[in-house]
Amino acid sequence: MRTTSMRIVLAVALLAITAAPASAIYTPNPAGRWEANHFFVAADLQYNGDKDLDDGGSIDDEVGFFVRPSYAFAPNATLYGRIGLQDADHIDTEFAIGAGLQAAWEIPQATDWAIGGSLDYLYWDLDNADYHEVQFAPAVSYNIPQLREITPYAGLVANFLVDDFEEDDPVGLLLGSNFDIGEQIRFDAQIRLISEDGFFLSAGYRF
């Protein structure tokens, strides 16, 4: 009982630490591990403090709330969609929708480690502009042997705006961690560094 309580406290602390400023499309752990043939539904929150644009402007205080259904079609590989609302400073709340693919490979000689990547797309339905965002994120994760519920990860993120917007600095660093409660519940917290400022939090349930 004490061990379980300590693990929960440690996980909450880890989530709080990782929820500090950085940004772009929230993407699940790019090197995440999933059991095949299961559905998963998550609620995602993302906040981007600022996204610098190539023309010298910026999109400030961007906030998004999304529902993200996914399906693990193979071990450690998922397809997912997202649907929700997003707004920003001087921009009204508008509908947003997207999709993504994530897959990881456990290193045979060191199965605590996995290498993976994700590809994401997001469309934001703005009144006077077309907002399309594409992101690629390679990453590595480590499933802690003493705390199997916790899987920290780190990677690079290349984030691009197309059509009416162009991002000034598209490449950055991502850091985060999963925390699993049993086999059904998964939390995810993530930050981005270098290119943008914001944080990402997620909670989901596996069926």
NUPA-617850 format. One line per field, with one value per residue: residue number from 1; x, y, z of N, C-alpha, C, O, CB in turn. Coordinates in steps of 0.001 Angstrom, whole numbers, plus 500000, padded with zeros to 6 digits. Glycine has a CB too. Layout:
<rs>
pos: (NUM,...)
n_u: (X,...)
n_v: (Y,...)
n_w: (Z,...)
ca_u: (X,...)
ca_v: (Y,...)
ca_w: (Z,...)
c_u: (X,...)
c_v: (Y,...)
c_w: (Z,...)
o_u: (X,...)
o_v: (Y,...)
o_w: (Z,...)
cb_u: (X,...)
cb_v: (Y,...)
cb_w: (Z,...)
</rs>
This chain:
<rs>
pos: (1,2,3,4,5,6,7,8,9,10,11,12,13,14,15,16,17,18,19,20,21,22,23,24,25,26,27,28,29,30,31,32,33,34,35,36,37,38,39,40,41,42,43,44,45,46,47,48,49,50,51,52,53,54,55,56,57,58,59,60,61,62,63,64,65,66,67,68,69,70,71,72,73,74,75,76,77,78,79,80,81,82,83,84,85,86,87,88,89,90,91,92,93,94,95,96,97,98,99,100,101,102,103,104,105,106,107,108,109,110,111,112,113,114,115,116,117,118,119,120,121,122,123,124,125,126,127,128,129,130,131,132,133,134,135,136,137,138,139,140,141,142,143,144,145,146,147,148,149,150,151,152,153,154,155,156,157,158,159,160,161,162,163,164,165,166,167,168,169,170,171,172,173,174,175,176,177,178,179,180,181,182,183,184,185,186,187,188,189,190,191,192,193,194,195,196,197,198,199,200,201,202,203,204,205,206,207)
n_u: (500835,501901,503941,502447,501148,503351,504243,502096,502193,504750,504298,502320,503823,505763,504187,503367,505799,506557,504626,505251,506176,506304,505746,503268,501437,499772,500996,500621,502907,505587,507151,505627,504205,501903,499320,498219,495190,493252,490939,491226,490449,490957,491154,492407,494429,495882,498248,499654,501982,503136,503404,505703,505629,506651,506464,507020,504999,502858,501084,499326,498822,497429,494942,493753,491182,490586,489030,490331,490141,491537,493141,494913,496490,498494,501163,502405,501713,499621,496658,495064,492489,491490,489257,487860,487909,489533,491240,492683,494613,492910,491583,488626,486977,487138,486235,488287,490110,491795,494344,496452,499417,501217,504099,506235,509344,510600,513799,515548,517718,517578,514939,513631,513921,512661,512310,510756,508186,506006,503413,501545,498526,496692,493744,492465,489592,489437,487991,488959,491211,493282,494257,496568,498336,501234,503116,506086,507577,510234,511314,512595,511932,511813,511039,510722,512366,511966,509661,507250,504958,505620,506818,509141,509975,511782,512472,512753,511019,509425,507652,505210,503538,501186,499977,498212,499776,503123,505594,508148,510319,510654,511664,512174,512571,511164,509883,508642,506284,504631,502117,500792,497834,497024,495788,494114,494006,495673,497884,499374,501986,503570,506192,507502,510570,512865,511772,509141,506633,504741,502345,501238,498669,497153,494590,493454,491448,491634,489971)
n_v: (498791,501244,501466,501741,504190,505897,505747,506916,509543,510292,510190,512188,514415,514357,514844,517452,518807,518526,520023,522717,525925,525633,524228,523631,521303,519183,515976,512482,510520,510056,507782,505863,502970,500450,498073,495821,496008,497464,500010,503496,506374,509795,512884,515989,518778,521716,524366,527138,529542,531423,531552,532127,533841,533839,536337,538154,538546,537003,534213,534351,533065,530576,528215,524924,522447,519062,516003,512806,510027,506746,503919,500975,499404,497616,496119,498673,500680,503183,504656,507796,510247,513690,516009,519148,522331,525459,528420,531783,534688,537535,536000,534343,531581,528587,525771,522811,520197,517061,514542,511639,509527,507126,505264,502798,501140,498592,498179,495269,494187,495733,496147,497965,500361,502334,503313,505739,507472,510157,511407,514209,516058,519103,520977,524215,526009,528947,532246,534122,533066,530307,527689,525336,522780,520862,518201,516502,514133,512571,510305,509015,506614,505552,502948,502822,500467,499992,501343,500652,501886,504382,506184,508041,510332,511705,513914,515213,517866,518811,521327,522678,525353,525875,527273,530118,530900,530967,529427,530792,529561,526374,524025,522119,520918,518187,517102,514750,512626,509499,508242,505415,504056,501101,498946,500400,503274,506175,508853,511770,514088,516930,519028,521648,522853,525426,526156,527168,528217,526635,524180,520729,518527,515380,512912,509584,506666,503180,500769)
n_w: (500000,500847,498948,496569,497089,497226,494595,493233,494277,493361,490608,490239,491025,489013,486747,487347,487296,484620,483361,482400,480852,477133,473285,470316,468127,470328,470853,471404,473427,471373,471275,472487,474184,473335,473772,471326,469305,470781,471748,472590,474423,474895,476767,475906,476734,475557,475721,474232,474661,472880,469350,467090,463997,460520,459328,461264,463086,465617,467094,469953,473285,472749,473082,473372,473465,473295,472191,471864,470118,469641,468045,468588,466200,465905,467851,469887,468078,466818,465432,465393,465944,466343,467823,468505,470234,469705,470630,470633,471561,470528,468653,467934,469608,467849,465790,465625,464047,463621,462885,463450,463448,465230,466136,467618,468405,470290,471641,471036,472593,474809,476252,477866,476663,473957,470558,468575,466667,465588,463451,462746,462004,461903,461523,461766,462011,460998,460557,458630,457440,456355,458343,458674,460174,460435,461805,462727,464845,466091,468681,471856,474396,477866,479866,483175,485138,487939,488389,486677,485845,484941,482194,480956,478257,475435,472714,469332,467637,464718,463438,461359,459730,457137,454000,454743,456889,458219,460086,462193,463572,463334,464547,467467,470889,472660,475807,478129,479925,480399,482634,483967,485343,486486,483882,482311,482524,481446,481889,480455,480161,478807,477573,475450,474144,473136,470429,470885,473362,475856,477247,477697,478561,479274,479665,479636,478693,478292,476323)
ca_u: (500000,502793,504623,501495,500950,504566,504269,501111,502744,505842,503735,501694,504907,506370,503270,503397,507078,506609,503640,505834,506120,506798,504501,502912,500347,500018,501022,500934,504291,505934,507746,504752,503951,500483,498920,497469,493755,492475,490561,491648,489868,491625,490853,493686,494505,497162,498380,500848,502141,503284,503910,506255,505392,507762,506320,507310,503887,502785,499798,499576,497860,496629,494435,492924,490589,490294,488792,491230,489970,492624,493082,496220,496305,499617,501886,503098,501381,498254,496061,494165,491918,491202,488224,487676,487845,490801,491202,493929,494454,492336,490956,487487,486989,486692,486344,489557,490070,493071,494599,497867,499919,502369,504602,507491,510059,511382,515128,515547,518717,517309,513513,513133,514047,511945,512509,509517,507905,504602,503102,500262,497954,495600,493075,491775,488617,489413,487083,489582,492486,493397,495273,496918,499564,501790,504199,506780,508288,510942,511582,513021,511296,512438,510100,511548,512171,511470,508348,506781,503848,506135,507645,509592,510415,512370,512644,512740,509731,509447,506272,505112,502268,501149,498979,498211,500717,504409,506234,509498,511321,509810,512285,512392,512806,510030,510142,507379,506197,503367,501913,499677,497188,496492,495891,493130,494119,496990,498113,500535,502331,504630,506593,508358,511628,513613,511043,507891,506345,503411,502348,500250,498241,496188,494145,492667,490988,491733,488868)
ca_v: (500000,502395,501563,502295,505608,506622,505821,507916,510859,510569,510450,513512,515393,514361,515542,518876,519360,518602,520978,524046,526475,525183,524095,523103,520352,518128,514636,511496,510044,509509,506462,505197,501536,500141,496701,495834,495688,498138,501406,504382,507713,510727,514320,516704,520232,522288,525821,527689,530941,532199,530871,533185,533667,534275,537744,538979,538503,535806,533784,534351,532450,529605,527171,523941,521328,518057,514587,512072,508569,506082,502458,500345,498403,496683,496435,499961,501498,503676,505698,508572,511494,514646,516978,520018,523779,526144,529869,532486,536124,538241,535044,533704,530123,527967,524321,522280,518747,516564,513108,511331,508160,506968,503898,502674,499865,498278,497689,493880,493930,496623,496360,499126,501500,502252,504412,505877,508754,510455,512357,514822,517129,519822,522057,525147,526657,530392,532958,534878,532481,528850,527275,523924,522540,519518,518013,515219,514095,511351,510349,507806,506508,504610,502430,502674,499104,499991,501995,500349,502776,505661,506094,509337,510333,512948,513845,516439,518149,519709,521790,523575,525930,526001,528176,531539,531172,530287,529523,531350,528622,525177,522847,522259,519741,517837,516291,514399,511327,508805,507562,504493,503511,499836,498718,501191,504732,506729,510292,512208,515498,517203,520406,521892,523809,526055,526825,527788,528161,526096,522881,519787,517531,514452,511781,508742,505363,502128,499814)
ca_w: (500000,500916,497660,495608,497400,496844,493148,492811,494625,492436,489286,490266,491042,487688,485848,487669,486850,483170,482844,482440,479520,475780,472477,468990,468291,471318,470280,472437,473481,470051,471466,473443,474040,473345,473465,470065,469196,471820,471566,473673,474279,475812,476765,475804,476906,475158,475824,473605,475046,471654,468164,466249,462578,459683,458964,462430,464026,466451,467626,471391,474214,472009,473980,472685,474198,472281,472452,470955,470038,468930,467962,468431,465153,466034,469091,469954,466910,466932,464611,466237,465477,467420,467486,469662,470070,469940,470459,470905,471788,469379,467740,468588,469722,466612,465653,465127,463845,463126,462927,463600,463455,466122,466207,468359,468314,471476,471310,471501,473632,475950,476011,478606,475752,472685,469605,467826,466041,465306,462392,463111,461188,462555,460797,462663,461135,461242,459660,457550,457046,456402,459314,458580,460926,460260,462770,462804,466123,466502,470120,472555,475709,478800,480849,484378,485660,489311,488373,485335,485485,484469,480993,480444,476869,474920,471274,468542,467008,463565,463375,460214,459310,455675,453418,455092,457968,458142,461395,462121,464093,463408,465154,468903,471715,473513,476993,478748,480589,480641,483912,483834,486533,486016,482445,481592,482608,481120,481886,479675,480304,477839,477313,474296,474401,472042,469354,471314,474791,476153,477918,477222,479533,478697,480468,478755,479163,477286,476315)
c_u: (500864,503511,503712,501286,502153,504643,503294,501615,503853,505320,503083,502753,505561,505493,503301,504673,507101,505621,504128,505935,506991,505687,504430,501714,500719,500005,501276,502409,504683,506589,506935,504554,502452,500271,497999,495987,492935,492139,490962,491028,490482,491037,492183,493486,495865,497111,499706,500938,502306,503864,504387,506075,506506,507677,506583,506191,503929,501329,500006,498447,496884,496242,493543,492435,490123,489886,489596,490955,491125,492408,494491,496072,497425,500306,502658,502855,499910,497914,495089,493643,491793,490157,487979,487578,489193,490600,492561,493616,494024,491753,489828,487667,486388,486944,487725,489456,491404,493174,496093,498141,501156,502780,505952,508047,510870,512718,515280,516524,518504,515848,512895,513116,513234,512249,511248,509365,506414,504501,501698,499849,496803,495069,492276,490894,488492,488568,487785,490919,492394,494557,495449,498269,499968,502995,504766,507645,508929,511325,512094,512351,511993,511414,510886,511316,511575,510077,507758,505632,504333,507064,508008,510029,510969,512555,512721,511346,509946,508006,506142,503675,502316,499989,499155,499189,502022,505157,507688,510560,510637,510385,512563,512616,511557,510486,508804,507434,504761,503340,500657,499149,496469,496678,494970,493443,495549,496947,499356,500739,503547,504925,507402,509367,512205,512706,509824,507728,504921,503485,501164,499948,497156,495835,493234,492364,491055,490595,489362)
c_v: (501252,502596,502172,503784,506438,506777,506868,509325,511249,510913,511829,514606,515507,515079,517042,519526,519532,519609,522397,524566,525790,524780,523468,522177,519405,516798,513643,511114,509421,508129,505660,503727,501274,498658,496729,495528,496235,499555,502202,505749,508628,512124,515064,518195,520691,523804,526239,529165,531847,531322,531963,532851,534301,535752,538692,539025,537244,535488,533561,533675,531522,528465,526231,522857,520306,516730,513824,510571,507955,504576,501927,499189,497365,496999,497742,500846,501891,504674,506472,509799,512443,515634,517833,521478,524395,527641,530465,533951,536803,537294,534346,532192,529512,526459,523931,520760,518285,515060,512875,509841,508121,505509,503888,501256,499675,497678,496276,493603,494779,497047,497459,500371,501257,503507,504519,507239,508928,511479,512876,515888,517766,520918,522879,526024,528143,531097,533523,534301,530962,528485,525765,523730,521074,519373,516593,515221,512726,511444,509008,507794,505451,504205,502047,501301,499061,500600,501828,501248,504056,505449,507499,509210,511698,512799,515214,516629,519146,520068,522859,524057,526126,526907,529600,531897,530423,530515,529948,530333,527278,524005,523083,520914,519461,516920,515958,513072,510820,508323,506719,504079,502232,499694,499623,502689,505169,508259,510598,513695,515772,518691,520456,522977,524319,526833,527606,527661,527666,524787,522048,518769,516657,513373,510927,507376,504366,501125,498427)
c_w: (500000,499581,496596,495829,496976,495331,492623,493101,493659,491052,489212,490253,489672,486683,486096,487167,485346,482600,483023,481021,478454,474796,471079,469118,469432,470588,471401,472370,472134,470120,472483,473140,474211,473070,472255,470260,470358,471370,472809,473401,475334,475684,476844,476041,476422,475304,475201,473955,473849,470569,467213,464774,461763,459312,460124,463442,464876,466756,469110,472158,473490,472943,473187,473628,473164,472910,471402,471018,469248,468931,467727,467437,465135,467356,468956,468730,466958,465826,465489,465494,466642,466916,468711,469277,470408,469781,470802,471134,470486,468326,468499,468654,468460,466652,465115,465057,463277,463246,463064,463575,464342,466158,466912,468210,469577,471060,471872,472643,474880,475875,476869,477723,474489,471861,468761,467187,465814,464186,462648,462118,461966,461639,461790,461786,461475,460186,458430,457087,457103,457324,459227,459259,460764,461174,462685,464058,466356,467977,470621,473925,476547,479844,482104,485013,487061,489415,486976,484889,484804,483275,480510,478980,476488,473419,470636,467953,465881,463247,462297,460023,457805,455268,453936,456206,457689,459447,461258,462521,464307,464197,466636,469564,472534,474638,477632,479462,480551,482079,483794,485202,486102,484524,481637,481500,482308,481153,481056,479929,479449,477771,476027,474655,473081,471095,469825,472824,475023,476924,477434,478307,478909,479707,479617,479362,478015,477445,475889)
o_u: (500606,503679,504145,501251,502007,505061,503607,501480,503904,505834,503271,502605,505877,505993,503265,504650,507592,505768,503497,505806,508140,504561,505396,501015,501836,499104,502082,503075,504165,506583,507492,504710,501818,500959,497100,495585,492035,492935,491030,491075,490525,490498,492992,492499,496889,496087,500763,500065,501698,504706,503572,506332,507216,508699,506393,506399,504914,500457,500775,497286,495667,497111,492683,493182,489356,490328,489555,491491,491632,491613,495183,495584,497328,500054,503460,503701,499045,498767,494352,494264,491969,490166,487898,487214,489906,489868,493477,492488,494692,491454,490049,488407,485281,487749,488277,488809,492065,492228,496901,497234,502037,501932,506719,507314,511728,512766,515153,516194,519171,515546,511752,512386,513128,512420,510727,510292,505654,505391,500757,500681,496025,495835,491498,491401,487553,488440,487271,491682,491549,495692,494579,499231,499152,503798,504023,508365,508238,511625,512039,512214,512674,510966,511629,510187,510759,509385,507768,505360,503545,507985,507259,510403,510672,512768,512749,510590,510570,507225,506881,502724,503352,499136,500151,499418,502031,505338,508383,511602,510079,509649,513117,512824,510944,511360,507915,508496,503806,504378,499574,499925,495436,497615,495030,493160,496509,496087,500273,499783,504455,504022,507922,509046,512036,512851,509493,508574,503982,504583,500217,500865,496342,496674,492341,492928,490600,490291,488572)
o_v: (502199,503727,503018,504558,507536,507824,507613,510212,512386,511819,512554,515609,516606,515840,517825,520653,520540,520014,523195,523795,525416,524912,522834,522242,518892,516527,513932,511361,508361,507389,504873,503284,501812,498064,497567,494885,495563,500216,501670,506235,508287,512499,514806,518786,520134,524439,525748,529949,532915,530461,532649,531726,535185,536369,539901,539498,536506,536354,532683,533703,531669,527819,526672,522396,520640,516377,514145,509897,508561,504037,502356,498118,496355,498057,497909,501671,501031,505427,505860,510306,512052,516041,517321,521821,523912,528081,529752,534397,536664,537731,533817,531602,529863,525957,524621,520123,519021,514385,513773,509014,508973,504618,504846,500308,500496,496775,496094,492860,494572,498174,497851,501323,500128,504602,503510,508048,507960,512308,512090,516533,517064,521686,522330,526715,528549,530616,533418,534988,530401,528914,525006,524434,520168,520296,515617,516185,511800,512530,508000,508844,504570,505042,501065,500989,498186,500399,502768,501362,504745,504634,508091,508130,512708,511697,516238,515670,520191,519211,523844,523284,526495,527257,530243,533081,529390,531656,529527,530250,527055,523063,524114,519901,520392,516073,516809,512463,511590,508033,507249,503787,502283,500254,499622,503305,504611,508880,509782,514471,514945,519518,519439,523912,523690,528049,528626,527071,528217,524322,522570,518209,517132,512965,511446,506981,504650,500686,497485)
o_w: (499258,499123,495814,494872,496439,494836,491695,492259,493189,490396,488235,489554,489216,485854,485146,486673,484836,481446,483717,480071,478689,475275,470656,470130,469490,469794,472285,471365,471783,469136,473248,472002,475119,472240,472172,471230,470863,470703,473917,472270,476516,474643,477736,475601,476818,475051,475598,473584,473788,470826,466596,464347,462242,459012,459992,464560,464860,466689,469501,471750,473607,473530,472425,474493,472261,474003,470215,471898,468304,469701,466804,467797,464438,467932,468038,468385,467121,465357,466263,464560,467796,465754,469827,468152,471288,468895,471209,470926,469461,467215,469588,467867,468050,467437,464258,465888,462543,463652,462831,463665,464227,466205,466817,467927,469902,470225,473083,473567,475895,475481,476632,477999,474010,472397,468284,467170,465845,464001,462759,461481,462612,461056,462570,460902,462159,459061,457317,456407,457800,457113,459655,458953,460932,461309,462584,464317,466781,468474,469915,474554,476021,480628,482099,485392,487352,490413,486181,483694,484158,483335,479733,478523,477124,472914,471319,467792,466068,462833,462313,460136,457253,456085,453606,456455,457019,459873,460333,461871,465382,464493,467016,468895,473055,474453,477672,479591,480655,482675,483548,486112,485435,483954,480407,480473,482840,480529,480969,479916,479369,477896,475568,475388,472036,470968,469219,473495,474448,477230,476845,478908,478117,480510,478946,480383,476907,478554,475822)
cb_u: (499058,503815,505105,500163,500688,505820,503952,499763,503276,506783,502717,500793,505950,506638,501845,503262,508231,506347,502288,507223,506490,507739,504019,504113,500069,498949,502107,500045,504472,506862,509216,503425,504781,499732,498219,498069,493565,493250,489034,493227,488305,493137,489897,494333,494269,497516,498290,500827,503322,504172,502808,507738,504049,507812,504943,507625,502565,503589,499257,499763,497079,497405,493654,493693,489393,491502,487240,492713,488604,493984,492112,496783,496217,500625,502849,504576,501698,498046,495345,494875,490557,492505,486911,488804,486735,491898,490096,494945,495776,493392,492003,486190,486208,487405,485235,490751,488901,494208,494044,498388,500243,502046,504720,507281,510975,510613,516234,515867,520102,518269,512777,513993,515523,510405,513785,508353,508657,503884,503222,500338,497464,496067,492155,492795,487244,490846,486403,489780,493627,493608,494879,496955,499377,502184,503699,507645,507331,512209,510318,514585,509803,513700,509300,511235,513482,512426,508454,506354,503039,506875,506909,510755,509261,513735,511525,513821,508703,510164,505810,505610,501980,501014,497562,496832,500119,505241,506142,509603,511970,509519,513588,511215,514042,508914,511084,506299,506699,503176,501802,500097,496186,495029,495582,491816,493686,497459,498267,500345,502596,504243,507410,507518,512730,514379,510614,506693,506547,502632,502298,500729,497727,496739,493423,493383,489544,493090,487743)
cb_v: (500010,502216,500181,501566,505795,505896,504467,507681,510861,509378,509376,513660,515015,512942,515010,519085,518466,517249,520797,524035,527869,523986,525340,522351,519564,518150,514514,510242,509013,510463,506589,505879,500712,500996,496024,494834,494187,498162,501537,504470,507673,510766,514722,516468,520653,521890,526295,527480,531098,533435,529945,533404,534259,533442,537989,540353,538585,535995,532483,535773,533536,529068,527788,523318,521802,517855,514217,512355,508206,506431,501991,499842,499082,496794,495294,499730,500741,504321,505100,508996,511268,515394,516281,519830,524386,525635,530497,532309,536751,539115,534000,534047,529656,528601,523784,522719,518343,517213,512404,511917,507659,507477,503278,503022,499813,497311,498640,492974,494180,497881,495087,499376,501754,502096,504180,505615,508881,510970,511704,515423,516586,520423,521502,526017,525964,530967,534075,536292,532991,528249,527705,523440,522904,519252,518300,514958,514432,511124,510748,507739,506175,505233,501207,503800,498374,500745,503520,498914,503133,506400,505304,509888,509946,513275,513067,516395,518695,519052,522336,522876,527279,524603,527678,531952,530758,530790,528187,532576,529148,524718,522489,522961,519938,517163,517032,514372,511422,507615,508580,503263,504553,499709,497279,501015,505234,506234,510834,511917,515878,516678,520985,522302,523175,525000,525820,527151,529543,525888,523056,519093,518208,513822,512248,508569,505450,501414,500298)
cb_w: (501218,502054,497211,495702,498897,497367,492552,493518,496069,492355,488929,491505,492092,487224,486017,489170,487289,482582,483541,483132,479596,475951,472325,468345,466960,472473,469166,472282,474634,469333,471927,473478,475079,472309,474688,469099,469116,473164,471293,473778,474416,475540,477965,474424,478397,473705,477312,472063,475962,471883,467493,466565,462187,458429,458426,461999,463285,467763,466906,471891,474962,470772,475185,471541,475125,471379,472398,471308,469378,469564,466824,469813,463802,464810,469460,470114,465595,468292,463349,467524,464807,467887,467009,470634,470955,468973,471338,469743,472325,468739,467184,467851,470984,465404,464724,466038,462899,463869,461664,464880,462005,467550,464795,469859,467056,472404,471868,470357,473084,475947,476248,479853,475396,472917,468701,468717,464725,466571,460969,464505,459797,463896,459666,463522,461251,461250,460406,457985,457951,454971,460765,457088,462435,458770,464198,461522,467275,465628,470889,472685,475567,479476,480282,485398,485667,490210,488768,485262,486729,485603,479875,481308,475936,475624,470660,467415,468045,462322,464746,458945,460046,454999,453728,455497,459350,456927,462136,463009,465434,462045,464422,469550,472636,472689,478002,477727,482048,479657,485099,483035,487190,486376,482135,482237,484004,479729,483335,478141,481791,476454,478498,473050,475268,471260,468346,470591,475442,474867,479459,475946,480834,477407,481764,477449,479734,477383,475374)
</rs>
